Amino acid sequence: MDLQDYRAARHRRLVEMATELGVPADRAAAVVDRVIEDQRRRIVRSVDPDQVVVPALREEVLGGRSRFPSLAIFVLIAVVAAAFAVTILAGPPDPKKVERRAATVPALVGLTSAEAVSALGSAGISTRVDLVPQCDPAGQVLGSVPPSGDTVRPDKVVVVIATATPSWSCPADAAGRVQAWAFLRFLVSGSARPHLAPEVRLYVDGAAAGTADGTHSATSPDWRWRVRDPVVAHALRPVANDLGQPVVSITSGPPPPTTCGLPTPSPSGIAGAPTRVVLTASGAGPGDGPELECQLTIDLFKDDDGAIAVVSVTLPGGSGLGPPPWVRTRDDRDALDD
């Protein structure tokens, strides 16, 4: 196949695939171009170049940690061999004992590698941490092999994929990325404390949704019902990619006028453009509907002191966030006093 024809037809989708595998959005195109250039001779000779380029892209990004196909074959051989040996030596295993020995890989999104190793260890699962250079803070979990939700035996080692400091130059937004990951951990695990203003204004699905106390934990009512629970519900769902969890993309700059078809808030009293956190649970390809183009999006606006003063959350489909009618937050009480 002609190299330029293939590049023109598939470049956009390959860039999306690289992003899904954890490559920062601003570097995904360069990674794809490098893979295509490295595989150019095979592409020209191949009837279906995707069979050449897609595995090469996974190899480039994950360093051979993709689960397909070699690892799957290895695991299958190991399981069959173990089952055969047990049957010969001890007869059929007791299903109840096998079930007790098995463990489920927990959700790891929003954790550091140390927190993920601790969570897996608490579940009785052995681990290994593999590092992938990225411009995000070092030690942030990108996913695992096998992914969250899978059941593993005690002798299985779960590989935790985490970020590492890259050798290349990164954009000048390191502080925003650190704050964004800290805010994600603040919501999901409660293990981080981002720099929050004393009073944080909240927007949900494009509309003002009151305020939250910046000194409170994310499990307090003013954070929990409006922001934390809906975000966690979306973030912790297993997704069908090689990482087993949503891909976290962090960018800085003016946001688009709309997000998921809803107006993007333009709050007053903030300093500069926000940091945008997008958790991609699925990739939109040609012919896909708009529901796949809309991903969980969190915009973090800072004040002049660098504290997060406004948080805007937009969820796919818009879920009408907010506390149940029987829960009264500080804003509700203030309204009653007016």
Disulfide bonds with the S-S distance in Angstrom:
Cys135-Cys170 2.12
Cys260-Cys294 1.86
